[in-house]
Amino acid sequence: MNPFKFGTIVENEFFTDRKEECQMLKQKLDSENHIVLISPRRFGKSSLVQKVLSEQNRP
C-alpha cells in the first residue's frame, strides 16, 4: 500500500519534508522576483506553491 497521496494537490499530513523548499520559495516571493519551478510531473510543485501561498495569505 502506497503511503503517499498523488494525483491531486496535497495538504496537511500528506505534505511532508519540504521545509527547505518552502523557506526558499518564501524568500523569493518576498523579493518580488519571478520564479520558475522545474521538476518532473507529480513531484509536488503545485502542492508546494499552494502551501507557501496559503501560509503567506497571498492570492
mmJSON file of the N, C-alpha and C atoms, coordinates in Angstrom:
{"data_MODEL":{"atom_site":{
"group_PDB":["ATOM","ATOM","ATOM","ATOM","ATOM","ATOM","ATOM","ATOM","ATOM","ATOM","ATOM","ATOM","ATOM","ATOM","ATOM","ATOM","ATOM","ATOM","ATOM","ATOM","ATOM","ATOM","ATOM","ATOM","ATOM","ATOM","ATOM","ATOM","ATOM","ATOM","ATOM","ATOM","ATOM","ATOM","ATOM","ATOM","ATOM","ATOM","ATOM","ATOM","ATOM","ATOM","ATOM","ATOM","ATOM","ATOM","ATOM","ATOM","ATOM","ATOM","ATOM","ATOM","ATOM","ATOM","ATOM","ATOM","ATOM","ATOM","ATOM","ATOM","ATOM","ATOM","ATOM","ATOM","ATOM","ATOM","ATOM","ATOM","ATOM","ATOM","ATOM","ATOM","ATOM","ATOM","ATOM","ATOM","ATOM","ATOM","ATOM","ATOM","ATOM","ATOM","ATOM","ATOM","ATOM","ATOM","ATOM","ATOM","ATOM","ATOM","ATOM","ATOM","ATOM","ATOM","ATOM","ATOM","ATOM","ATOM","ATOM","ATOM","ATOM","ATOM","ATOM","ATOM","ATOM","ATOM","ATOM","ATOM","ATOM","ATOM","ATOM","ATOM","ATOM","ATOM","ATOM","ATOM","ATOM","ATOM","ATOM","ATOM","ATOM","ATOM","ATOM","ATOM","ATOM","ATOM","ATOM","ATOM","ATOM","ATOM","ATOM","ATOM","ATOM","ATOM","ATOM","ATOM","ATOM","ATOM","ATOM","ATOM","ATOM","ATOM","ATOM","ATOM","ATOM","ATOM","ATOM","ATOM","ATOM","ATOM","ATOM","ATOM","ATOM","ATOM","ATOM","ATOM","ATOM","ATOM","ATOM","ATOM","ATOM","ATOM","ATOM","ATOM","ATOM","ATOM","ATOM","ATOM","ATOM","ATOM","ATOM","ATOM","ATOM","ATOM","ATOM","ATOM","ATOM"],
"id":[1,2,3,4,5,6,7,8,9,10,11,12,13,14,15,16,17,18,19,20,21,22,23,24,25,26,27,28,29,30,31,32,33,34,35,36,37,38,39,40,41,42,43,44,45,46,47,48,49,50,51,52,53,54,55,56,57,58,59,60,61,62,63,64,65,66,67,68,69,70,71,72,73,74,75,76,77,78,79,80,81,82,83,84,85,86,87,88,89,90,91,92,93,94,95,96,97,98,99,100,101,102,103,104,105,106,107,108,109,110,111,112,113,114,115,116,117,118,119,120,121,122,123,124,125,126,127,128,129,130,131,132,133,134,135,136,137,138,139,140,141,142,143,144,145,146,147,148,149,150,151,152,153,154,155,156,157,158,159,160,161,162,163,164,165,166,167,168,169,170,171,172,173,174,175,176,177],
"type_symbol":["N","C","C","N","C","C","N","C","C","N","C","C","N","C","C","N","C","C","N","C","C","N","C","C","N","C","C","N","C","C","N","C","C","N","C","C","N","C","C","N","C","C","N","C","C","N","C","C","N","C","C","N","C","C","N","C","C","N","C","C","N","C","C","N","C","C","N","C","C","N","C","C","N","C","C","N","C","C","N","C","C","N","C","C","N","C","C","N","C","C","N","C","C","N","C","C","N","C","C","N","C","C","N","C","C","N","C","C","N","C","C","N","C","C","N","C","C","N","C","C","N","C","C","N","C","C","N","C","C","N","C","C","N","C","C","N","C","C","N","C","C","N","C","C","N","C","C","N","C","C","N","C","C","N","C","C","N","C","C","N","C","C","N","C","C","N","C","C","N","C","C","N","C","C","N","C","C"],
"label_atom_id":["N","CA","C","N","CA","C","N","CA","C","N","CA","C","N","CA","C","N","CA","C","N","CA","C","N","CA","C","N","CA","C","N","CA","C","N","CA","C","N","CA","C","N","CA","C","N","CA","C","N","CA","C","N","CA","C","N","CA","C","N","CA","C","N","CA","C","N","CA","C","N","CA","C","N","CA","C","N","CA","C","N","CA","C","N","CA","C","N","CA","C","N","CA","C","N","CA","C","N","CA","C","N","CA","C","N","CA","C","N","CA","C","N","CA","C","N","CA","C","N","CA","C","N","CA","C","N","CA","C","N","CA","C","N","CA","C","N","CA","C","N","CA","C","N","CA","C","N","CA","C","N","CA","C","N","CA","C","N","CA","C","N","CA","C","N","CA","C","N","CA","C","N","CA","C","N","CA","C","N","CA","C","N","CA","C","N","CA","C","N","CA","C","N","CA","C","N","CA","C","N","CA","C","N","CA","C"],
"label_alt_id":[null,null,null,null,null,null,null,null,null,null,null,null,null,null,null,null,null,null,null,null,null,null,null,null,null,null,null,null,null,null,null,null,null,null,null,null,null,null,null,null,null,null,null,null,null,null,null,null,null,null,null,null,null,null,null,null,null,null,null,null,null,null,null,null,null,null,null,null,null,null,null,null,null,null,null,null,null,null,null,null,null,null,null,null,null,null,null,null,null,null,null,null,null,null,null,null,null,null,null,null,null,null,null,null,null,null,null,null,null,null,null,null,null,null,null,null,null,null,null,null,null,null,null,null,null,null,null,null,null,null,null,null,null,null,null,null,null,null,null,null,null,null,null,null,null,null,null,null,null,null,null,null,null,null,null,null,null,null,null,null,null,null,null,null,null,null,null,null,null,null,null,null,null,null,null,null,null],
"label_comp_id":["MET","MET","MET","ASN","ASN","ASN","PRO","PRO","PRO","PHE","PHE","PHE","LYS","LYS","LYS","PHE","PHE","PHE","GLY","GLY","GLY","THR","THR","THR","ILE","ILE","ILE","VAL","VAL","VAL","GLU","GLU","GLU","ASN","ASN","ASN","GLU","GLU","GLU","PHE","PHE","PHE","PHE","PHE","PHE","THR","THR","THR","ASP","ASP","ASP","ARG","ARG","ARG","LYS","LYS","LYS","GLU","GLU","GLU","GLU","GLU","GLU","CYS","CYS","CYS","GLN","GLN","GLN","MET","MET","MET","LEU","LEU","LEU","LYS","LYS","LYS","GLN","GLN","GLN","LYS","LYS","LYS","LEU","LEU","LEU","ASP","ASP","ASP","SER","SER","SER","GLU","GLU","GLU","ASN","ASN","ASN","HIS","HIS","HIS","ILE","ILE","ILE","VAL","VAL","VAL","LEU","LEU","LEU","ILE","ILE","ILE","SER","SER","SER","PRO","PRO","PRO","ARG","ARG","ARG","ARG","ARG","ARG","PHE","PHE","PHE","GLY","GLY","GLY","LYS","LYS","LYS","SER","SER","SER","SER","SER","SER","LEU","LEU","LEU","VAL","VAL","VAL","GLN","GLN","GLN","LYS","LYS","LYS","VAL","VAL","VAL","LEU","LEU","LEU","SER","SER","SER","GLU","GLU","GLU","GLN","GLN","GLN","ASN","ASN","ASN","ARG","ARG","ARG","PRO","PRO","PRO"],
"label_asym_id":["A","A","A","A","A","A","A","A","A","A","A","A","A","A","A","A","A","A","A","A","A","A","A","A","A","A","A","A","A","A","A","A","A","A","A","A","A","A","A","A","A","A","A","A","A","A","A","A","A","A","A","A","A","A","A","A","A","A","A","A","A","A","A","A","A","A","A","A","A","A","A","A","A","A","A","A","A","A","A","A","A","A","A","A","A","A","A","A","A","A","A","A","A","A","A","A","A","A","A","A","A","A","A","A","A","A","A","A","A","A","A","A","A","A","A","A","A","A","A","A","A","A","A","A","A","A","A","A","A","A","A","A","A","A","A","A","A","A","A","A","A","A","A","A","A","A","A","A","A","A","A","A","A","A","A","A","A","A","A","A","A","A","A","A","A","A","A","A","A","A","A","A","A","A","A","A","A"],
"label_entity_id":["1","1","1","1","1","1","1","1","1","1","1","1","1","1","1","1","1","1","1","1","1","1","1","1","1","1","1","1","1","1","1","1","1","1","1","1","1","1","1","1","1","1","1","1","1","1","1","1","1","1","1","1","1","1","1","1","1","1","1","1","1","1","1","1","1","1","1","1","1","1","1","1","1","1","1","1","1","1","1","1","1","1","1","1","1","1","1","1","1","1","1","1","1","1","1","1","1","1","1","1","1","1","1","1","1","1","1","1","1","1","1","1","1","1","1","1","1","1","1","1","1","1","1","1","1","1","1","1","1","1","1","1","1","1","1","1","1","1","1","1","1","1","1","1","1","1","1","1","1","1","1","1","1","1","1","1","1","1","1","1","1","1","1","1","1","1","1","1","1","1","1","1","1","1","1","1","1"],
"label_seq_id":[1,1,1,2,2,2,3,3,3,4,4,4,5,5,5,6,6,6,7,7,7,8,8,8,9,9,9,10,10,10,11,11,11,12,12,12,13,13,13,14,14,14,15,15,15,16,16,16,17,17,17,18,18,18,19,19,19,20,20,20,21,21,21,22,22,22,23,23,23,24,24,24,25,25,25,26,26,26,27,27,27,28,28,28,29,29,29,30,30,30,31,31,31,32,32,32,33,33,33,34,34,34,35,35,35,36,36,36,37,37,37,38,38,38,39,39,39,40,40,40,41,41,41,42,42,42,43,43,43,44,44,44,45,45,45,46,46,46,47,47,47,48,48,48,49,49,49,50,50,50,51,51,51,52,52,52,53,53,53,54,54,54,55,55,55,56,56,56,57,57,57,58,58,58,59,59,59],
"pdbx_PDB_ins_code":[null,null,null,null,null,null,null,null,null,null,null,null,null,null,null,null,null,null,null,null,null,null,null,null,null,null,null,null,null,null,null,null,null,null,null,null,null,null,null,null,null,null,null,null,null,null,null,null,null,null,null,null,null,null,null,null,null,null,null,null,null,null,null,null,null,null,null,null,null,null,null,null,null,null,null,null,null,null,null,null,null,null,null,null,null,null,null,null,null,null,null,null,null,null,null,null,null,null,null,null,null,null,null,null,null,null,null,null,null,null,null,null,null,null,null,null,null,null,null,null,null,null,null,null,null,null,null,null,null,null,null,null,null,null,null,null,null,null,null,null,null,null,null,null,null,null,null,null,null,null,null,null,null,null,null,null,null,null,null,null,null,null,null,null,null,null,null,null,null,null,null,null,null,null,null,null,null],
"Cartn_x":[0.84,0.0,0.889,0.633,1.421,0.978,1.908,1.531,1.37,1.708,1.668,0.392,-0.152,-1.323,-0.803,-1.304,-0.852,-2.023,-1.826,-2.872,-3.677,-3.555,-4.216,-3.231,-3.588,-2.763,-2.922,-1.803,-1.84,-1.67,-2.238,-2.18,-1.997,-1.799,-1.753,-0.77,-1.241,-0.33,0.282,-0.299,0.254,1.384,1.478,2.545,3.681,4.785,5.867,7.233,8.166,9.592,9.955,9.369,9.704,10.035,10.592,10.853,11.839,12.922,13.92,13.335,12.573,11.972,10.942,10.16,9.174,9.871,10.925,11.642,12.251,12.86,13.473,12.412,11.283,10.22,9.641,9.487,9.009,9.96,11.251,12.241,12.167,12.018,11.93,10.662,9.551,8.307,8.421,9.079,9.255,10.138,11.056,11.944,11.304,10.096,9.311,10.006,10.813,11.426,10.483,10.711,9.982,10.553,9.681,10.094,9.634,10.516,10.177,10.548,9.585,9.845,9.902,10.976,11.146,11.407,10.609,10.826,9.897,10.13,9.241,7.806,6.896,5.491,5.338,4.352,3.95,5.035,5.864,6.868,6.424,5.229,4.682,4.862,5.092,5.285,4.042,2.893,1.65,1.337,1.551,1.317,2.251,3.5,4.479,4.053,3.679,3.274,2.012,1.036,-0.2,0.065,0.919,1.231,1.88,2.869,3.573,2.634,1.832,0.911,-0.151,-0.632,-1.645,-1.046,0.214,0.865,1.147,1.266,1.549,0.296,-0.854,-2.118,-2.015,-1.463,-1.326,-2.26,-2.733,-3.59,-2.782],
"Cartn_y":[-1.181,0.0,1.25,2.15,3.371,4.392,4.885,5.857,7.281,7.501,8.838,9.052,10.244,10.633,11.359,11.034,11.698,11.86,12.733,12.976,14.22,14.747,15.983,16.803,18.037,18.856,18.308,18.103,17.515,18.589,18.316,19.242,18.446,19.184,18.659,17.505,16.367,15.258,14.638,14.875,14.331,15.188,16.433,17.328,17.23,16.608,16.371,16.691,16.996,17.066,18.054,19.238,20.258,21.589,21.535,22.753,23.677,23.135,23.965,24.613,23.845,24.369,25.452,25.258,26.264,27.562,27.463,28.656,29.406,28.678,29.309,29.992,29.337,29.914,31.165,31.145,32.327,33.504,33.248,34.311,34.894,34.047,34.521,35.335,34.908,35.66,37.032,37.074,38.345,39.315,38.791,39.657,40.118,39.644,40.015,39.671,38.627,38.123,37.139,36.908,35.868,34.521,33.527,32.197,31.166,30.238,29.11,27.839,26.951,25.662,24.602,23.84,22.795,21.471,20.492,19.121,18.218,16.922,16.007,16.097,15.58,15.535,14.793,15.255,14.599,14.616,15.651,15.807,16.814,17.396,18.253,19.745,20.167,21.613,22.407,21.987,22.715,22.693,21.574,21.477,22.403,22.478,23.357,24.814,25.226,26.615,26.935,26.05,26.307,26.425,25.581,25.646,26.979,27.39,28.641,29.834,29.861,30.98,31.029,29.887,29.869,30.335,30.047,30.488,31.989,32.568,33.992,34.817,34.167,34.843,35.647,35.005,35.653,34.959,35.704,35.07,34.181],
"Cartn_z":[0.0,0.0,0.0,-0.906,-1.049,0.004,0.86,1.889,1.35,0.081,-0.488,-1.289,-1.159,-1.942,-3.172,-4.335,-5.554,-6.505,-7.498,-8.478,-8.173,-6.948,-6.555,-5.718,-5.442,-4.548,-3.137,-2.456,-1.116,-0.055,1.112,2.237,3.525,4.6,5.958,6.098,6.59,6.883,5.631,4.466,3.233,2.674,3.133,2.686,3.691,3.294,4.25,3.656,4.549,4.237,3.13,3.141,2.144,2.818,4.026,4.801,4.107,3.589,2.9,1.652,0.894,-0.328,-0.003,1.053,1.459,1.851,2.642,3.081,1.896,0.983,-0.18,-1.054,-1.25,-2.06,-1.394,-0.076,0.646,0.457,0.535,0.359,-1.045,-2.039,-3.423,-3.641,-3.052,-3.187,-2.516,-1.369,-0.667,-1.444,-2.239,-3.016,-4.317,-4.593,-5.777,-7.099,-7.085,-8.311,-8.99,-10.256,-10.965,-10.552,-10.5,-10.048,-11.063,-11.375,-12.238,-11.485,-11.302,-10.675,-11.756,-11.756,-12.769,-12.06,-12.376,-11.908,-12.717,-12.656,-13.373,-12.854,-13.629,-13.235,-11.911,-11.133,-9.88,-8.8,-8.815,-7.763,-6.704,-6.826,-5.788,-5.979,-7.208,-7.458,-7.067,-7.52,-7.23,-5.736,-5.09,-3.647,-2.882,-3.302,-2.668,-2.796,-3.979,-4.214,-3.412,-3.415,-2.688,-1.19,-0.647,0.784,1.143,0.375,0.661,0.529,-0.516,-0.698,0.402,0.845,1.913,3.239,3.493,4.725,4.717,3.534,3.43,3.121,3.067,2.739,1.449,0.436,-0.879,-1.863,-2.851,-3.884,-4.818],
"occupancy":[1.0,1.0,1.0,1.0,1.0,1.0,1.0,1.0,1.0,1.0,1.0,1.0,1.0,1.0,1.0,1.0,1.0,1.0,1.0,1.0,1.0,1.0,1.0,1.0,1.0,1.0,1.0,1.0,1.0,1.0,1.0,1.0,1.0,1.0,1.0,1.0,1.0,1.0,1.0,1.0,1.0,1.0,1.0,1.0,1.0,1.0,1.0,1.0,1.0,1.0,1.0,1.0,1.0,1.0,1.0,1.0,1.0,1.0,1.0,1.0,1.0,1.0,1.0,1.0,1.0,1.0,1.0,1.0,1.0,1.0,1.0,1.0,1.0,1.0,1.0,1.0,1.0,1.0,1.0,1.0,1.0,1.0,1.0,1.0,1.0,1.0,1.0,1.0,1.0,1.0,1.0,1.0,1.0,1.0,1.0,1.0,1.0,1.0,1.0,1.0,1.0,1.0,1.0,1.0,1.0,1.0,1.0,1.0,1.0,1.0,1.0,1.0,1.0,1.0,1.0,1.0,1.0,1.0,1.0,1.0,1.0,1.0,1.0,1.0,1.0,1.0,1.0,1.0,1.0,1.0,1.0,1.0,1.0,1.0,1.0,1.0,1.0,1.0,1.0,1.0,1.0,1.0,1.0,1.0,1.0,1.0,1.0,1.0,1.0,1.0,1.0,1.0,1.0,1.0,1.0,1.0,1.0,1.0,1.0,1.0,1.0,1.0,1.0,1.0,1.0,1.0,1.0,1.0,1.0,1.0,1.0,1.0,1.0,1.0,1.0,1.0,1.0],
"B_iso_or_equiv":[0.0,0.0,0.0,0.0,0.0,0.0,0.0,0.0,0.0,0.0,0.0,0.0,0.0,0.0,0.0,0.0,0.0,0.0,0.0,0.0,0.0,0.0,0.0,0.0,0.0,0.0,0.0,0.0,0.0,0.0,0.0,0.0,0.0,0.0,0.0,0.0,0.0,0.0,0.0,0.0,0.0,0.0,0.0,0.0,0.0,0.0,0.0,0.0,0.0,0.0,0.0,0.0,0.0,0.0,0.0,0.0,0.0,0.0,0.0,0.0,0.0,0.0,0.0,0.0,0.0,0.0,0.0,0.0,0.0,0.0,0.0,0.0,0.0,0.0,0.0,0.0,0.0,0.0,0.0,0.0,0.0,0.0,0.0,0.0,0.0,0.0,0.0,0.0,0.0,0.0,0.0,0.0,0.0,0.0,0.0,0.0,0.0,0.0,0.0,0.0,0.0,0.0,0.0,0.0,0.0,0.0,0.0,0.0,0.0,0.0,0.0,0.0,0.0,0.0,0.0,0.0,0.0,0.0,0.0,0.0,0.0,0.0,0.0,0.0,0.0,0.0,0.0,0.0,0.0,0.0,0.0,0.0,0.0,0.0,0.0,0.0,0.0,0.0,0.0,0.0,0.0,0.0,0.0,0.0,0.0,0.0,0.0,0.0,0.0,0.0,0.0,0.0,0.0,0.0,0.0,0.0,0.0,0.0,0.0,0.0,0.0,0.0,0.0,0.0,0.0,0.0,0.0,0.0,0.0,0.0,0.0,0.0,0.0,0.0,0.0,0.0,0.0],
"pdbx_formal_charge":[null,null,null,null,null,null,null,null,null,null,null,null,null,null,null,null,null,null,null,null,null,null,null,null,null,null,null,null,null,null,null,null,null,null,null,null,null,null,null,null,null,null,null,null,null,null,null,null,null,null,null,null,null,null,null,null,null,null,null,null,null,null,null,null,null,null,null,null,null,null,null,null,null,null,null,null,null,null,null,null,null,null,null,null,null,null,null,null,null,null,null,null,null,null,null,null,null,null,null,null,null,null,null,null,null,null,null,null,null,null,null,null,null,null,null,null,null,null,null,null,null,null,null,null,null,null,null,null,null,null,null,null,null,null,null,null,null,null,null,null,null,null,null,null,null,null,null,null,null,null,null,null,null,null,null,null,null,null,null,null,null,null,null,null,null,null,null,null,null,null,null,null,null,null,null,null,null],
"auth_seq_id":[1,1,1,2,2,2,3,3,3,4,4,4,5,5,5,6,6,6,7,7,7,8,8,8,9,9,9,10,10,10,11,11,11,12,12,12,13,13,13,14,14,14,15,15,15,16,16,16,17,17,17,18,18,18,19,19,19,20,20,20,21,21,21,22,22,22,23,23,23,24,24,24,25,25,25,26,26,26,27,27,27,28,28,28,29,29,29,30,30,30,31,31,31,32,32,32,33,33,33,34,34,34,35,35,35,36,36,36,37,37,37,38,38,38,39,39,39,40,40,40,41,41,41,42,42,42,43,43,43,44,44,44,45,45,45,46,46,46,47,47,47,48,48,48,49,49,49,50,50,50,51,51,51,52,52,52,53,53,53,54,54,54,55,55,55,56,56,56,57,57,57,58,58,58,59,59,59],
"auth_comp_id":["MET","MET","MET","ASN","ASN","ASN","PRO","PRO","PRO","PHE","PHE","PHE","LYS","LYS","LYS","PHE","PHE","PHE","GLY","GLY","GLY","THR","THR","THR","ILE","ILE","ILE","VAL","VAL","VAL","GLU","GLU","GLU","ASN","ASN","ASN","GLU","GLU","GLU","PHE","PHE","PHE","PHE","PHE","PHE","THR","THR","THR","ASP","ASP","ASP","ARG","ARG","ARG","LYS","LYS","LYS","GLU","GLU","GLU","GLU","GLU","GLU","CYS","CYS","CYS","GLN","GLN","GLN","MET","MET","MET","LEU","LEU","LEU","LYS","LYS","LYS","GLN","GLN","GLN","LYS","LYS","LYS","LEU","LEU","LEU","ASP","ASP","ASP","SER","SER","SER","GLU","GLU","GLU","ASN","ASN","ASN","HIS","HIS","HIS","ILE","ILE","ILE","VAL","VAL","VAL","LEU","LEU","LEU","ILE","ILE","ILE","SER","SER","SER","PRO","PRO","PRO","ARG","ARG","ARG","ARG","ARG","ARG","PHE","PHE","PHE","GLY","GLY","GLY","LYS","LYS","LYS","SER","SER","SER","SER","SER","SER","LEU","LEU","LEU","VAL","VAL","VAL","GLN","GLN","GLN","LYS","LYS","LYS","VAL","VAL","VAL","LEU","LEU","LEU","SER","SER","SER","GLU","GLU","GLU","GLN","GLN","GLN","ASN","ASN","ASN","ARG","ARG","ARG","PRO","PRO","PRO"],
"auth_asym_id":["A","A","A","A","A","A","A","A","A","A","A","A","A","A","A","A","A","A","A","A","A","A","A","A","A","A","A","A","A","A","A","A","A","A","A","A","A","A","A","A","A","A","A","A","A","A","A","A","A","A","A","A","A","A","A","A","A","A","A","A","A","A","A","A","A","A","A","A","A","A","A","A","A","A","A","A","A","A","A","A","A","A","A","A","A","A","A","A","A","A","A","A","A","A","A","A","A","A","A","A","A","A","A","A","A","A","A","A","A","A","A","A","A","A","A","A","A","A","A","A","A","A","A","A","A","A","A","A","A","A","A","A","A","A","A","A","A","A","A","A","A","A","A","A","A","A","A","A","A","A","A","A","A","A","A","A","A","A","A","A","A","A","A","A","A","A","A","A","A","A","A","A","A","A","A","A","A"],
"auth_atom_id":["N","CA","C","N","CA","C","N","CA","C","N","CA","C","N","CA","C","N","CA","C","N","CA","C","N","CA","C","N","CA","C","N","CA","C","N","CA","C","N","CA","C","N","CA","C","N","CA","C","N","CA","C","N","CA","C","N","CA","C","N","CA","C","N","CA","C","N","CA","C","N","CA","C","N","CA","C","N","CA","C","N","CA","C","N","CA","C","N","CA","C","N","CA","C","N","CA","C","N","CA","C","N","CA","C","N","CA","C","N","CA","C","N","CA","C","N","CA","C","N","CA","C","N","CA","C","N","CA","C","N","CA","C","N","CA","C","N","CA","C","N","CA","C","N","CA","C","N","CA","C","N","CA","C","N","CA","C","N","CA","C","N","CA","C","N","CA","C","N","CA","C","N","CA","C","N","CA","C","N","CA","C","N","CA","C","N","CA","C","N","CA","C","N","CA","C","N","CA","C","N","CA","C","N","CA","C"],
"pdbx_PDB_model_num":[1,1,1,1,1,1,1,1,1,1,1,1,1,1,1,1,1,1,1,1,1,1,1,1,1,1,1,1,1,1,1,1,1,1,1,1,1,1,1,1,1,1,1,1,1,1,1,1,1,1,1,1,1,1,1,1,1,1,1,1,1,1,1,1,1,1,1,1,1,1,1,1,1,1,1,1,1,1,1,1,1,1,1,1,1,1,1,1,1,1,1,1,1,1,1,1,1,1,1,1,1,1,1,1,1,1,1,1,1,1,1,1,1,1,1,1,1,1,1,1,1,1,1,1,1,1,1,1,1,1,1,1,1,1,1,1,1,1,1,1,1,1,1,1,1,1,1,1,1,1,1,1,1,1,1,1,1,1,1,1,1,1,1,1,1,1,1,1,1,1,1,1,1,1,1,1,1]
}}}
